[in-house]
Amino acid sequence: MVVSACISIAMGEVMSLVKFGCALTLVAGFNVAAAQAQQGNSISVQVSGLRNNNGDVRCGLYNSAATFPKSGQEFKGVVAPISGQHATCTFTDVAPGVYAVAFFHAEKGETKMRTGFFGQPEEGYGFSRDAKGSMGPPAFNAAAYNYAGGTTIWPAAITYP
């Protein structure tokens, strides 16, 4: 009786492990499918209104109000060269979701936007949807787009202090 109970328990554990392994395989399969679905997805932000062709434009893609537009907390970041006083920041392999973009003109090769004593920008800056804030950056929802996947272009204009 004890032996058959132990075998039954052992078989139950084996079955649980088999079920867990199957579930893990399914989850891994869904993750691979999701990753493949992201390939080819891109968001391009066309920045206009640059005052010169010096330096580059640094863009951050944010997927959360909690991190927008905090430096170093972007979901993805890109650096775009300037040509003809325009720049295009292209974020690749982006999953569908809600995103906002913050950018600045790094005329002297800065990696972080320069700000004055009270935190006001000292160089050109902007946000997706040309969102504006009062006494600070705009809210995430004011700058955010619902991105369904595929290739999309978001126009944005830069503002200089």
SVG drawing of the C-alpha trace seen along z (x, -y; Angstrom):
<svg xmlns="http://www.w3.org/2000/svg" viewBox="-4 -81 34 83">
<polyline fill="none" stroke="black" stroke-width="0.4" points="0.0,0.0 2.8,-2.5 4.7,-1.6 1.7,-2.1 1.0,-5.4 4.6,-6.5 4.4,-5.5 1.2,-7.3 2.7,-10.5 5.8,-10.1 3.7,-9.7 1.7,-12.8 4.9,-14.8 6.1,-13.6 2.7,-14.6 3.0,-18.0 6.5,-18.4 5.3,-17.3 2.4,-19.8 4.8,-22.5 7.2,-21.7 4.4,-21.9 3.2,-25.2 6.7,-26.5 7.1,-25.4 3.8,-27.1 4.9,-30.3 8.3,-30.2 6.5,-29.7 4.3,-32.7 7.3,-34.8 9.1,-33.8 5.9,-34.6 5.7,-38.0 9.4,-38.7 8.9,-37.7 5.8,-39.9 7.9,-42.9 10.5,-42.4 9.9,-44.9 7.8,-47.2 9.2,-50.7 8.3,-54.1 10.0,-57.1 9.9,-60.5 10.6,-63.2 11.9,-66.3 11.6,-69.6 12.5,-73.2 16.2,-72.6 18.1,-75.9 21.2,-74.3 22.9,-71.1 25.3,-71.0 25.4,-67.9 22.6,-65.4 19.1,-64.8 18.8,-62.5 15.4,-60.8 13.9,-58.6 10.9,-56.3 8.9,-55.9 6.2,-53.3 5.2,-54.5 4.0,-57.7 6.2,-56.8 9.4,-57.2 8.4,-59.9 10.5,-61.9 13.2,-61.0 16.7,-60.8 18.1,-57.3 14.6,-55.7 13.5,-55.6 12.3,-52.2 14.6,-52.8 16.9,-55.6 18.4,-56.6 20.7,-59.3 19.8,-60.8 22.0,-62.8 20.8,-66.1 20.6,-67.0 18.8,-70.0 17.8,-71.0 15.7,-67.8 16.4,-64.6 14.6,-61.3 14.7,-59.1 13.8,-55.5 13.0,-53.0 13.0,-49.4 11.5,-46.2 8.9,-47.9 5.9,-45.9 2.4,-47.4 1.6,-49.6 1.3,-53.2 4.4,-55.3 5.6,-58.9 8.8,-60.5 11.0,-63.2 14.0,-64.6 16.6,-67.4 19.1,-69.0 22.6,-68.0 24.4,-70.7 27.7,-70.1 27.4,-66.3 25.8,-66.3 24.4,-63.0 22.0,-64.7 20.0,-67.8 21.4,-70.9 19.1,-72.8 19.3,-76.1 19.1,-76.9 15.4,-76.2 15.4,-73.2 14.4,-75.0 16.0,-73.6 19.0,-75.5 18.8,-73.9 16.1,-72.8 13.7,-70.1 10.3,-68.6 7.8,-65.8 5.7,-63.6 2.3,-65.1 4.1,-68.5 2.8,-68.2 3.5,-71.2 3.6,-71.3 3.0,-74.2 5.9,-74.7 7.6,-71.5 7.2,-68.6 3.8,-67.5 2.0,-64.6 2.7,-61.2 -0.9,-61.0 -0.6,-64.3 2.4,-63.1 1.4,-59.4 0.3,-57.6 -1.4,-54.2 0.9,-52.1 -0.7,-49.1 2.5,-47.8 3.9,-48.1 5.7,-51.1 4.6,-54.6 5.8,-58.1 5.2,-60.7 6.0,-64.4 7.3,-66.6 8.7,-70.2 11.5,-71.3 11.2,-74.3 14.1,-76.5 14.2,-78.5"/>
</svg>
